[in-house]
Amino acid sequence: MALVVAVVLSLPILGALVLRPVVRRLAVRHALRRPVEAMLVILGSLLGTGIITGSLAVGDTIERSIRAEAYDQLGPVDEAVTVAGLEAGERLSAAVEGIDDPALDGVITFATVGATVVTTDAAPVSQPRAQLIEIDVAAAAAFGADPRITGFADATAPGPGDVLVSRDLADRLDLGVGDTVLVHIYGRTVPFGVSGVVPRTGLAGWWTIDRRQQAYNVVAAPGTIASLIGSGADLPAEAEPPTVIAAFSNVGGVISGADGTADAGDAIRAHLAAADPDLDARVVPVKRDLLNAAEDGASSLTQLYFTMGMFAVAAGVLLLVNIFVMLAEERRSELGMLRAIGMRRLPLVGAFAAEGWLYAVVAAALGSIVGIAFGRLIAWRADAILSSGREVDTLDLTFAISRSTIATGFSAGLVIALVTILATSIRISRLNVIAAVRDLPDQPGRRLRRRLVTPGLGVSALGVAWTVAAGMGGNAYGVMTGPVLALLGLAPLLVARLGGRAVATIVSVAVLVWSTASVPSLGLLDIDLDIPVFLVQGLTMAAAAVVLATVHQGEVGKVLGRVTGDALPVRLGMAYPLARRFRTAMTLAMFAIVVLTLVYISIISAMFRNQVDDIAADLSGGFGLIVDSNPSDPIPAGALAGLDGVDDIAPLAYGAAEWSFGDVERQAWPITAFGPELAAAPPRLQNRGGYATDAAAWQAVLRDPGLVIVDEFFLSNAGGPPTGTPDPGDEITLIDPLTGAVRSLTVAALAENDFVGNGAFYGIDGWESLVGDRAVPSRFFVSSTDPDPTTRLIRTTFVAQGADVASVRDLVENAVSQQSGFFALMQQFVGAGLVIGIAGIGVLTVRAVRERRRHVGVLRSLGLQPRAVAWTFLVEAVGIAVEGVVIGVLIALVASRGLVLTDSNFAEGLRWTVPIDEVAVIVALALGAASATALWPATRAARIHPATALRIAD
């Protein structure tokens, strides 16, 4: 779409360049005469295009990294049918035999069970969470269209007493062919020899234990699990039975095969219904679900970085406007003469647009290249962030960018630049010919003001109507923007009565007040806050503050004059911004927007960092440790409770479930089934619904299998504030991922935001009635007065059960650390906008020096020293930068304070914290860079010889 718009906008300009020699000469001549301005125009547009392309590359990278699991853990598998227990597995194997359909390319059955693997070295090393896969290796290698994507192409089937191990497990435990490992399963310890190592690919990488990317598999020959446990009745009490999977491969490759999911799924369901109507199983489109998750994850992070990047893009747009207005003012007399001798307005617009098009095409092309570098840098930094912490929470990123992304970034950057240039060119063309020829300032006519009254009233009425409709319909943008439009629409009417200065002040203050109050108001109205809402709020507040500062530049100059004793460089430095208010406003806005974003992100990050202890206390309830164990061989609750240092425990059945709510259908999300132990000392609730106390809500959910507790981020895989959160009283659907059994639940309360991966809380009796013997208490909340030695004791005592212990505080700290890392990455991304703001200062100073060379010559001839001339331009540039920085910092402080005051659950419990050191660094960098940029043109101005300057005609 962006490419089509770019072509449509470019065709008339190309036509003018080819068919109109005058337009062509005007466009090319000025670009060649003013290479510095041309370079700055290209720089401003280039960075905008680069930021857009880089943000889109983030989406490509996330999607490619998640899609990698299609190769690593699925390979030829497109659909799967899973049952629990070996007896049900025999029925499933018999049912899928003989299936033949044009959409399918093969079927294979195999069994899996959770295990713990330990080396036999003098200093044993264990992998608590591993998986034993029982599969016919020869059949697996022939499964699907290509043996290479199965992981078993070069493997030899293990014999009795031997296993193949996955590359991940071999690297973790330093295993090689000929080594021996001990596999703990169902209370037994079985030694196996390692006969080979297989890659994490396809069936060899099949992993359903948890959501990590790694696959710690041991692959055994068919019959191994049955030989260990005998019949299904011989399973130990409170142990999860093995799962048997029938995997189906569609016609096509790893990715293209998913296109046939619908036809293949229908064929599988029809065959199973005919072969074994009583089989309690469902067809899961595992490949399609994974690809959809990749697209959703890519979309959410693209939106996040695109929104943040738009602040810098906005600064680039302002730089383009500023430069073109400056170029027009420089050529004002020339343009007036051209209009006086008969050139119509359209060719004049064409000449400016053609010059801008030349800049924009070059900038968009270079910006696309810069965007690739931006995207690679973000991917590198994001990979370092996502690779930290617990392995189950990590994601290995592989940088990727598609040709369509590069084309989209190029087109979007070109469109933004062209629209900006066309709008500015149209404004420039509306000059007063006589005033332009005489180089007199344009005066706005009263007729124009009167013409704006009626449209303004229409805009005001539209704003009121939009506000009312948005409030009733839950639209955050209408609630935030509608009142602003209503105020702006009234401005033309009020100008005639109160004057422009008074109206600008009143409207700006009103917009600032409403923009600050709008976020808390949205919380009170229970309207979800999307990420772009903060973009709208920030840009609106920045615009209002810049207008307010611009109309009161005189007062700013007076204050500075009194502070500095009316020093001549200060008075001269403030004179030019007062005379060129539009340029001043554009430069102020550039700095304000970027500094606002950087400071705002710093404050939000600091607020979360300072809440680690409070969050941990809220999530832990009466327990400080979380112990996970192997569901096929869980830690005995009595043995854990009897350990030294363990004060109390709460057994939990932790597992996978699928959920539907609103527009979300069948999304995987964890479930924690709890008993009376947790209900006696539960985690804090964020919203207890209609219950008098938190304890009452937890007891109600424990007793009633129709109730559930979720948190605000339930089913949310996107970055930023949650959207579409269920409220107490809402209906959601719980689905057993194996059998497809469905249960409708009512949300009883909202838990605190889940930083430890509990998922939804559900009563243990309700979970057992849905999934049967798969509801195994393999997770425990543990309280201990001396957690460190207790943690070590649990790990050493229950090695065979795969004990993995983590403190709630450590989990929260790790999650917040990752969050802070992404905040820092966003700051670095948006920080590119500072380059644009600094370029704006450079443009302003260079243009000021060129325009005032004769003035400088006069002042120098009257005795003004070179140092005073340099200080004049430095005061001018740095003064504008200081104002922009102050505006940005103040708006960030006010907006972040408003966020804390909101009724939104997203910000509940946050304490307003200002990281003074980080803000000081941002301010110092901005002002230091601005000063350095202005120093060179200011020094050049000081070196102007009076006699030379007075003779300059251009």
N, C-alpha and C positions, 0 to 999 in steps of 0.2 A: 504493500500500500504506500509506504513512504517513497519507494522508488517511482511509483506512478505519479505521485504528487510532485516529486523532484523533476521528472521529465516534463510534466505539464507546465510547471513554473519556468523551466529553462527554455522551452521552445520559443516563446516570444522574445526572450532576451537574445537567443542565438540568431533569430531572424533579424533583430535590430542590428546586431553586430555585423551580419553579413550584408544586409541590404542598405544600411544607413551609414555612409562614411563618416558623417559628423559625429554620430553617436560613438562609432568605433574609435575615432581619434580622441574624443574627450575621455573615453573610458581608459584607453591605453596610456595616453600622455601623462595623466596624473599619477598613475601607478609607477611609471618610470621616473617621474620627477621627484616623488616622495617615497623612496624605497623603505625608509624607516617606518613611516605610517603603514605602508603596505605590509611590512613584516609583522607589525603589531596587530593589524586586522587579521592576518592569517593565524597568528598565535592565539588570539582570542577565540576564533572559530575552531581552530585545530584542537584545542584542549576540550572544548565542548563535544566535538565529534569523538575524540579519544575516550572521554568519560562514558559516553553512551555506548560505544563499542565495547569498552572494558566491562561495563555492567552486564551487557548481553553475553559476553564471554563467560562471566561467572555462571550464568544459567547453563551454557553449553558444558562447562566443566563439571558442575554438579550432576547434570543429567548423564554425562558420559561415565562419571565415577559410579553412580548408582546402577546404570545399565551394565557396568562391568560385572556386576553380580549375576547378570543373565548368562554370561560366559563362565564365570568362576563357579557358581553354585547351582546352575540349572543346565547349561549347555543345550542338549536337544530336548529337554523336558519342557513341555508347554502346558500340560494339565496334569493334575495329580489327584488321586483318590486315596485317602488315608483312613485306616481303621486301627483300632486299639486291640492288641492281643493276638497271639499266634493263631488261635482258632478262627477268629474273624479273618485273619490274614489268609488262611487256607481257603476260606469261602471266596475272598476277593480274588485270589489267584485263579481259582476255578472259573469265576464269573467272567474275567477279562480274557480268558483263553478263546482264541478263534475270532476275536473282534477284527472286522475288516471293513474299512471305509475309505473312500478316496481322499478324505481330509487327513487321514492318519498315516504316519510313516512307521509306527512301531509301538510296542508296549513292553514294559518290563516291570517285574515286582521285586521288591527288596525290603528288608527289615532294618530298623534302627533302634538303638537303645542308648540312653545316656550312660556314660562310664567315667571313671577316673583312671588316668594312665600314669604310672610311676616307673622311673628307670631303676635298674638294679645296680647302679654304681655304688661306690663306698659312701658317697654323699648323694643320696637319691634326690632327683628332681621330679616334681609332679606337675601334671596339667589337670586341675580339678574339674574343668568342664570340657569333656571330650565326648566323642560319639563312636559307637561301634556300628559299622554298616555291614550287614550280611547280604552279599550279592554274588551272583554268578558273573565273574569278571569277563569271561569270554562272551557271554550274552550282552554284557554291558558295553563292551567294545564294539559290538555289531549294532547297537541300538541307535536308531536315527540314521541320518544321511551321511554323516562324516565321523569316523572313529576318533579323529583328533579332538573333537569337541566333547567327548565323553570323559576324558581324563585317563582312559585305560588303553589307549591305542598301543602303547609299548609295554604294557604290564603283563606279567605272568601270574596266573591265578595262584593264590597262596594255598599250600597244602595243609594237612591237619597240623595244628599247633603253630601255624605261622599266620602272619598278617602282613598286609601292606599298610604303610602309614602315609598320611598326607604330608606334603612338603612343609606346611605350617607346623605340624606336630614334630616333624623331624628337626626343624630349625629350633623350635622351642626347647626340646629335650636333648638336642645334639645327638640324634639317632642316625645310624647307618645300617646298611645291610649286614646281617649277622648279629646285631645287638638283640638283647632280650628286654621286653617290657612286661610289667605287671599290670593287668587290666582288672580293676575292681568293679564288679557288677553283681547286683542282687546279693550282697553279702558274701560273695566269693572272690578270691584273688587267684587269677589265672595267668600263668606265664605264657607269653607268645614270643616266637622268634620273628624278627623283622626280615621279610624276604624281598622287600622292595619299597621304593618311595614313589608316590604318584603326585602329580601336580594338583593344585586347587583349581580344577576345571571340571565342569559338567557334573556327572554323577559322582566322580571322585571328590568333588567339592561340595556335595549336598550337605547342607547344614541347617537344622531346624531347632537347635538347642536354645539359641538366643539370637539377638539381632546383629551380632558382630560380623565383620567381613571375613575374618579368618575361619578356617575349617580344620578343627583338630580331630581328624578321623583315623580310626583303625579299621581296615577292611578285612573281613574274615570270610571264609568259605560258607556256602549255604549249610544250614543245620547247626551252626555254632551256638546260636542263642538257645535253641531247643535243648542242646546237649548240656547247657549250663543250668537251665531252670526246669527241665522236664516239661510236663504239661503246664498249661496256664494256671491250673489250680495250685501249683507248687510255688507260685510267686510269694515272696515275703509279704507280711502285712505292711500296709501303708507304703507300697512301692508302686511306681508307675509302670504299667505293662509296656512291652515293646510295641512299636507302631510298625505297621506294614503298609507300604506305599506301592500303589500301581501308578507308574509314571508313563505318560503318553507323549509321543513326539508327533508334531504336525508336519505336513509336507512343507518344505522350505528350510531356510537357514535359522540361525540362532535368534535373530530379530524378526525376520520376515515370517517365520513360522507362527508367530503370535497373531498375525492377521487372520489366520484361519481358526481362531479360538471359538468363535460362535458356532460354526458348523461342526467342528470337532467335539465341542461340549455336548451339542445335541445328539451326536452319534453315540458318544460314550454313555450318556444318560439312557438313551433308548436301548442300547445293548445290555446295560446292567439291569434295567427294569425287566427285560425279557429273560435274562439268565438267572437272576436271583432277586425277585421282587422284594424279599424281606431283608435284604442286606442294608444295614443302617450306615450309609455312606453318602458322600456328596462329591461332586466334581468341582475342583478348585482351579481356576485359570491362573496358575502361579506365575507364568511368564507375563501375561497381560497385566496382572496386579503389580508386578515389579516395574514394568515399563510405565504404568500410570503413576506409580510412586515417584519414579525418576522425573517425570514431567511436572508433577506437582511440586516436588522439591526444587526443581530448577526454576519454576515460575515464581515461587515465593521469594527465593533469594535474589532472583533477577529484579523483582519489584522492589525489594529492600535497597539494593545498591543503586538501582536506577533512580529511585526517589531521592536517596542521599546525593547522588551525583547531579540531580537536577538543580540543586542549590548552586553548584559550581557552573552548570550550564547557564543558569540565569545570570550569573556574573559575566559569563562570556557574551551573552546577548546584550547586556548593558554596555559592555566594552565596545561592541560593534556599533550600537546606537551612538555612543559618545564620539567615537572616531568619525563616523559619517556626519554627525552634526558639526564637528570641528572642521572637517574637510569642506562642508558646505559654507560655513562661516568664513573660511579662508577665501573661498571663491565667490563670495556673495556679490561683490561688485561685477565680477565677470558674468555670473548667472543673470544678474539684473540687466546687463547690457544685451545678453543673448535674448532675453525675453523682450527687451525694448525694440530690438530689430526684427522681431517677428517669430522667434522660436516658440512653439506652443508648449504647453505644460507636459504633454505626454512624451515628446522627445527628451525633455529635460529629465523626467523620471527615468526614461529609458537609459540615458547616459549614466546616471548614478547607479541604476540597477545593473547595467552591464559591467561597470567597474567592480561593483560588489560581487557579481557572479564570477568574475575572474578570480577574485580573492577566495570566494567560497568554494569553488571547485578544487583549487589547490589545497585549501585548508582541509576539506573533507577527505581528500585522498591521503594527505599526510596524517590527518587525525585517525583514519582507519588503522594505519600502521602503528601509531602511538597507542591506539586502543588495544591492539594485540599485546603490546608490551605491558599496558595497564592490567589487562586480564591475566597475563602470565604472572605478574607481580602479586596480584590479589590471590590467585590460586596458590602460589608458593606460600604466602603468608597464612592463608586459610588452612592449608594442609598442615602447617606447623601447629596451628591452633587445634584443629580437629584431631590431630594425632596425639595430643596430650591427654592425660587422665586415664580413666579406666578403659581397657581395650573394648569393652562392650559398647562404649559411647563414642568410639573413634570412627573416622571415615577417611580412608586414603584417597586423596584427590589426584586425578590425572588431568592435566590441562588439556582442554580441547576448545576449538573454535571452528565453526563451520563457515563455508563460503557465504551462505545466506545471512549469517550474523554479520560478517564484514560488510556485505552489501546493504543490509538494513542500517548498520551504524553509519556508513557513508551517506546513505539516502537521508536518514533522519538529521544528521548534522548539516547536510546541504539544504534541506527544507527549512530548518530553523534559521540558518543564516540568510537564506533567500527571503523568507517572510519578514525577518527583521529588517533587511536591507530595503525591501520594497516599501514597508510601512514607513521607514525613515525617509526614503526618497520622496514619497508622496507628501510627507510633512514639509520637507525642504522645498518642494516645488510651489508651495503656497506662500511664496514671498511677495512682499509689496515691491513692485518694480522700481518706483521712484525712490523709496527708502533704500533699496538694495544698491541702486546706482550711486546714491550719495553716501552709502555706508552708514545709514542711520538705523537705529534699532526699530524693529517692527512694534507697532502698538496694537494690541487686540481691540478689535472694533466692538462697539456696543451691539451692532446688529448680530454679530456672531454669538455674543452672550445671550441675546434674546432668543436666537434660534435654538440654543441648547436647553432652554427652560422646559419646553414641551417634551422633548425626548427624555430629559432628566426626570420629569415626573413619571413618565412611563417606566423608566428603569427603577424608580423608587417603588412604584406599585408592583412591578415584577418581583422586586426583592422581598416585599412584604408577603406577597402570595407564595413565593418559594419558601420563605421561612415557615409559614403556617403549614404548608403541605409537607415540608420536610420534617417538622416536628411531629406531625401525625403519622408519617410514614417511616420514621426512624432513619432519615437520610442525614448523615453527619455533615456532608458538604453544604447542603441547603441551610441547615441550622447555623453553620458557621459563616457562610458567605452571604446569605440573604439579607441580614441586617446591614452588612457593609454596603451592598448594592443600594439599599434603601437610603442610607446616609449619603452616598455619593450622588444619587439621583436628585437629592434636595439641594445640593451645592449650587447649581446655576441659579436657582430661584433665590437663594439666600445671598448670593454675591451682590445683587442689585441693591439689597437693603443694608447689608452689613459690611460689604467690601471683601475683596479677595483674601486679604491677609487674615482677617477675623474668621472667615468661613473655613479657610484651610486649617487654621488652628483648632477650631471647634470640631470639624469633621475628623481630623487626624487623632485628636485626643479620644474622641468617641470610638473610633475604630480600634485604637489601642486598648481601650477599656474592654470593649466587647470581645476582641480577639483573645485577650487574657482570660476573660470569664467564660469563653465558649467551651473550652475543654472541660472544666468542672460542670458546666451546664449539660454537656452531652452525657456526663456520668450520671447526673441527676435524672436525665430523661431515659437512662438505661439504653443508650445508643452506642453500638460498637465503634471503637476507634481504629480505623485502618491506618497503615503507615502514611499514605499520602495526606491524611488529615493534618499531620504535623507539618508537612510541606506547605499546605495552604495557610496554616496558622503562621508559620515563620515568615513566609513571603509577605503576607498581609501586614503583619506587625512591622516588618522591616520597611515596607513602602510607606506606611503611616508615619513611622518615626523619622524617615528621611525627609518627607514633606515638611514635617514639623520643624526639623532642624534647618531645612533650607530657607523657610520663610522667616526664621529667626536668626539668620546668620549675622544680622546687624548687632543684635544683643550679644551674640558670642564674641564678635569683634570688640565691642565695648568692654566686656569683661576681661578679655585678654589685654586690651589696652591699659586698663587700670592695674592689672597684675604686673605688667611689664613697664609701667611708667610711660606709656605711649611711645615706645621705641619705634623708630622709623621703619626698620625692617618688618616689624609686626604689623604696623598700619598698612604698609604697602602689600605685605603678604596676604592680608585679609581683604584688600580692595578687589582683587581679581575674582575670587570666589563670589563676592557679592555682585559683581558685574556679570558674571557668567553662571547664574544660578542653576541652569539646566545641566551644564557640565558638572558642576559641583554635586548636584543631586545624584547623577549617574555614578560618579566615583564613590560617593558616600555609600550608595546602595551596594556597590560591588563588595566593598569591605564589610559592610554590616551583615550582608547575607552569609558570607563565608564564616566570619568570626562568630556570628550567631550559631551556626550549625556546629562548629567545632566546640564551642563552650557548652552548648546544650548537651552534646554527646558526652562530654567530660563529666558534667553534673549527673546525668542519668547513670553513667557507669559508676561513679563514686557512691551514689545512693545505694546501688545494689551491693557493691563491695563492702560497705559498712553494715550490711544487714545479715552477714553470714551467720553470726551467733543467734540472732533472733529467728532467722528462717530455720536453722537447725533445731532450735528449741521447739518451734511450732510443729515441725514435721516429726520429731522423735517421740512426742508424747512423754511417756514414762520410760522410754528406752533410748539408748545411745548407740547401739551396735546393730548392724544387719548381717545375719549369717545366711549364706546360700549354700545348698548342698545338692547332690545329685538326686533327682527325683526317682531314679531307679534304685537307689540305695541311700535314702535320706538319713540324716542324723536322727537317732532316737531322741525324742523330746526329753524323756526322763534322764538319759545320760548327759544331755547338754545342761539340763537344769541342775544336775548334781556336781558339775565342775566347780572347783574352787574359783572364787571371784565372780561367779554368775549369781546375781541377786534374783532375777526374775526373767521369764521368757514368755513370748507370745508366738505360738506356732501359726504359720500362715501357708496357705496353698497358693503358690504363685504360678501363673501360667499365661498362656496366650488365648486370646478371645477375639472375636470380631464383633463390630458394633455398627449400628445404623442410627443416624440422627439427622433430621432436616434433609439437606441436600447430599449428605454423606451416606453412601451405601457400602456396607460390608468392608469397613476399614479395620485393620488389625490394631489392637491396643491392649496392653497388659491388663491383667486382673489380679487382684490380691484378695483372696477369700480369708476372712478373719473369724476368730472365735471369741469366746467371752474374755480371754486373757487381754486381748488388745482393747476390747470395749471397756475394760476396767480402767485402763490408762491410755486413752486414745490420743492421736495427734489433734492439734487444734483445727477447728473448722473456720473457714473464711466466711461462710454464710450458712447458718444452721437451719434455714428455712423457717418452718412454723414451729420448731421445737424450742422449748424453754431453755435448754442447756445443750452444750455439745454432747455430753454424756447421753442425754435422752435421744439425740439423733442417732448416735452410734448403736445404742441398744435397740432402737426401732429397726435399723437396717439389719442387725444381727438376727432379730426374730422374724422379720417379714421378707420372704424371698422375692417380693415384688418391689423392693426398694434398693437403691444403690447410691453411693457417694462418689462423685467425680470432682475433678478440679477444673479451674477456668480454662486450662489449655487442653482439655479433653478433645481428642481427635484432631488436634492442631499440629500440623507439621510445618507451618509457615513461621518466618521470623517476625519479630515485632509483637505488638499487642495482639491478644487472641481475638478471634471473631467467631460469631455463631456459637457462643458458649451456651450450653443448656442451663436453665435456671431451675431452682427447686420447684417441683411440680411438673416439669416437662417429662414427656414420655420418650424413652430411648429403647433400642432393641439390642438384646444380647444374643449372639449366635455362637453355637459350638462349632469351631472351625473344622472338626472332623466329621461330625454327623449332620451338621446343618440344622440341628435343633434350635428353635427360636423361642425367646422369652421376652415379653414386654415388661419393662421396668420403669419405675417412676424415680426421678432424681429427688432424693430426700434432702440433700444438703450439698454444699460445695466445700471441698477440702482446700487447704492452702496449696499454692502452686507447687507442682510436683517436681522437685529437683533431684529425687532419688529413684525415679522410675517405678513407683508403686502401681501406677495406672489407676483403674477404678477399684474402689473398695466394695466388697459384696460379702454377704453372710456365708459362712462355710456350709451350712445345711443347704442353702439354695444352690450353691455351686456343685455340691455332691449330687444333688437330685438331677442336675443337668448333665454332668459329665461322668458320673459314676466313680469307678476306682481310679480315674485319672486325677481326682482332686487329692493330691498328695501334699501333706505339710512338709515341704522341703526348704522353706524359708522361715527364719526366726528373727523376731525383734528381741534383743537381749539388753537387759540393764545390768550395769556393773559399776561399782564405785572405783575400780582400778582397771580401766579399759585396756591399756597397753599390754600388760602381762596376760590378761584374760584373752585378748586377741591371739597372742602367740600360742597359748595353751589350747585354744579351740582348733587352731590350724594343725598343730602337731598331733592332737588326740584323734581328730577325725579326718586324717589324710585319705583314708579309703573311701570316705563318703564325699570327697571333693569339697571339703569345707572352704569357703571363701568369705572372709570377714572384712567389713568396712565400717568405719564410724559414719554416722549420719552427717556429722560436721565435715568430715573429709569429702564426702560425696557432694555436699552443698558447696563447699569451697571450690571443688574442681569444676562444678557446673558454672558457678559465678566467675571463675577464672576464665573459662572458655568464653563466657558472655562478654567479659571485659576485653578479651582478646579481639572479639569481633567489633566491639565498640572502637577499639584502637585502630583496627583495620579500616573501619568506616571513616574515622578521622583522617587517616592518611589518604584515603580515596578523595574525600571532600577537600583535603588540603591542597589539591591541585588548583582549586578555585582561588587560593591565595596568590598563585602565580598570575592568574587573570587580574586580580585586584591590584597587584604590584605593577603589572603591565599597564593598567589604567592610570596609575600614578605617573608612570613613565610617559604615557601619552599626554597626560595633562601638562606635565612640566615641559616636555619638548615643545608642545604646541604653544604654551604660554611664553616660552623663550622666543620662539619664532615670531609670534604675533606682536610681542612688545619690544622688539629690537630697537625700534626708533625711540620708544619711551625710555628704554635703558640708556640709549645714547644721550638723550636729553638729561636724564638724571646724572649720568657720569660727567657730562659737560658742566653741570651745576655743582660738581664737587663730591658726589656720592662715591664712596670708596668701593673697590671691587668686592671686598669681603661683605659689605652691607648688601650689595646686589645679590651675592650668592645666598646670604641669609634670608633675603626676601623670598626667593624661590623655594628655599628649604622650608621656611615657615609655612608657606602656602601649601606645599605638598604634604608635609608631615602633619600640619593642622587638619587637613581633610582626612588623612589616615587616622588621626587620633579620634576625630568625631565619629568616623565609621566604626572604629573599634569599640568606642564607648557605647554607641548605639547597639552594636551586636552583643556586647557583654550584658548590657542592661536588659535587653529583650530576652536573652537566654535565661537570665536570673528570674525575670518575671514569669516567663512561660513555664519554666521548670517548677517554680513555686505553685503555679496554677495546676500543674499536673498532680502534684502531691495533694492538693486540696480537692481533687476530683473524687467523685463517688465511685469511680471505676475500680473494680476488683484488681485490675492490673497494677494500680499504684497503691493499693491499700497496704498500710503498714510501713511504707517507705518514709524515711525521715529526710527532709531537705538538707542536702550536704553540698557545700561548695568546695571543690578541691582547689584551694588558693594557688598551690604550686603549679598545677596544670594550667590554670587560667593565666597565671603570670607568664608561663612559657609561651602560650599562644599569643598573648599580647606583645611580648617582647619580640617574637619572630615576625609578627605582622608589622610592627612599627620599625623594627630594625631593617627589614627588607625594604619597606617603603622609603626609609631614609637613604639607604644605599642606592636605590633606584633613582631617586631625585638628585643625588649628589652630582652625577655626571652632567646632566643638562644645566644644573645650577652653576657648576664650575665654568661651563662654557659661557654662560651668560655673563659671569664676572669678567671673562677675558675679552668681551666685546669692546673694541676700540671706539670711543665716542665719534670720531670723525667718520669712520666706516659705517657705523650704525645710522648716523643721520643722513647718509647718502643712499641707504637701502630703499629701493622702490617697491620691492616685492617682499 
